[in-house]
Amino acid sequence: MKNILVLGGTRFFGRELVELLIAEGHHVVIMTRGQSGNPFGDQVEHLIANRLSKEELASIVEGRTFDIVYDNICYSPNEAYEFCEVFNGKIGKLVFTSTLATYNADGKEKNEADFDPYHYEIRMGNSKDFSYGEGKRQAEAVFYKYAKFPVVAVRFPIVMGEDDYTRRLHFHVERVADGLPIGFLNMDAEMSYILAKEAGEFLKWAGMTGVTGPFNATANGRISLADLIKIVEEATGKTAKISLVGNDEIRSPYAIPSSWYMTNAKATNSGFQFSNLHDWLQPLVEEIASRKE
């Protein structure tokens, strides 16, 4: 049994991770601001603190050590640096949730070497000082420079699931079902995705095994936005209204100018077996469409 702290474990793939850890019998501690409740009850220990306050973070973990910490909610170099100051010497390993957005969307398949956090110029700041992708790049760079514990940076593409609080896939299903337009930049652009349950499984694997460094984690395969919309059309029985211009209100959250996808070869070669995107994407869209009805 391991002693594990999870930051960002009450919803979506973070919740999937915590449920897996509980099922394996680990002592799981979640930390939240106390605003989203505790869906796990007495199956976990619940700490309440503001992760953005170094003082609160240090106070609530004072005198404690953890075998693994999962950090799903770090978005800036300042947060990463303060994490290192608080946890250096107190944890066995960090699994940090990073993103495909560390890579530029230039139409080329991305592998881990396409962004090198070990030699990236660090610019300190808060999340408001950077784009989402740059904030994650900076956080990775800080962790790999200042952490005195092993770090795995898990780079996820868009995570999909029925309970996705961002409702990005739901956006497409609902607008097609309701006959509303969707704005895209390039329908031929291909993207990577991963299912929330598999994202949780990968995070658990990254913590429990001896791997370190950056790892892409994505389902096998990719799909163009045009083919994704065809699946939505089949599931809803409606024809999509597509605009290749469009304002922010109708713009797809998947609207990208060029293909943006990654290879999972490094993780596969290290022993993790991924699902096939085309085995679960259509059933997922159909389930979301059925709930819309």
Secondary structure as GFF3:
##gff-version 3
##sequence-region A 1 293
A	DSSP	beta_strand	3	7	.	.	.	ID=ss1
A	DSSP	alpha_helix	12	23	.	.	.	ID=ss2
A	DSSP	beta_strand	27	32	.	.	.	ID=ss3
A	DSSP	three_ten_helix	41	43	.	.	.	ID=ss4
A	DSSP	beta_strand	45	48	.	.	.	ID=ss5
A	DSSP	alpha_helix	54	60	.	.	.	ID=ss6
A	DSSP	beta_strand	68	71	.	.	.	ID=ss7
A	DSSP	alpha_helix	77	87	.	.	.	ID=ss8
A	DSSP	beta_strand	94	99	.	.	.	ID=ss9
A	DSSP	three_ten_helix	100	102	.	.	.	ID=ss10
A	DSSP	three_ten_helix	112	114	.	.	.	ID=ss11
A	DSSP	three_ten_helix	117	119	.	.	.	ID=ss12
A	DSSP	three_ten_helix	127	129	.	.	.	ID=ss13
A	DSSP	alpha_helix	132	146	.	.	.	ID=ss14
A	DSSP	beta_strand	151	156	.	.	.	ID=ss15
A	DSSP	beta_strand	158	160	.	.	.	ID=ss16
A	DSSP	alpha_helix	168	177	.	.	.	ID=ss17
A	DSSP	beta_strand	181	183	.	.	.	ID=ss18
A	DSSP	beta_strand	190	191	.	.	.	ID=ss19
A	DSSP	beta_strand	193	195	.	.	.	ID=ss20
A	DSSP	alpha_helix	196	208	.	.	.	ID=ss21
A	DSSP	beta_strand	213	216	.	.	.	ID=ss22
A	DSSP	beta_strand	223	224	.	.	.	ID=ss23
A	DSSP	alpha_helix	225	236	.	.	.	ID=ss24
A	DSSP	beta_strand	241	243	.	.	.	ID=ss25
A	DSSP	alpha_helix	265	269	.	.	.	ID=ss26
A	DSSP	alpha_helix	277	292	.	.	.	ID=ss27
###
